[in-house]
């Protein structure tokens, strides 16, 4: 009765270095080149060791933009620069897949701890 829809972005998914994990929380972003602007609210949709996916209500960002995002992982606040890699309209919001620009071992350790605790900790 229903046919499974082929994922047009399957090639992009296979290109990913790191798996994504659900990570829903309020955060704030600012476009780096526009230093005089205030930080705007966004929602983080998922996280990986490679980057974040954020959602905002308008289509203000373009691919290649550099943004700073302030967010919290477990008990650690982070302020990272990311590059917008893709844009997708989702219902009434815009979803932006963003790549961390600089390597950061401390950030990687915090994200790994979150993933292990949330998805792999089997304590009962």
WORA-V19553 format. One record per backbone hydrogen bond with DSSP energy under -1.0 kcal/mol. CO is the residue of the C=O (numbers start at 0). NH is the residue of the N-H. Records with the same first field share a line. If there is no record, write none. Layout:
# WORA-V19553
CO=NH ; NH
This chain:
# WORA-V19553
6=9
8=12
9=13
12=15
20=46
24=43
26=41
27=69
28=39
29=67
30=33
33=36
39=28
41=26
42=54
43=24
44=22
45=52
46=20
49=99
50=47
51=97
52=44
53=95
54=42
55=93
57=59
61=64
64=83
65=31
66=81
67=29
68=79
69=27
70=77
72=75
75=72
77=70
79=68
80=100
81=66
82=98
83=63
85=96
87=94
89=92
92=89
93=55
94=87
95=53
96=84 ; 85
97=51
98=82
103=107
104=108
105=109
106=110
107=111
108=112
109=113
110=114
111=115
112=116
113=117
114=118
115=119 ; 120
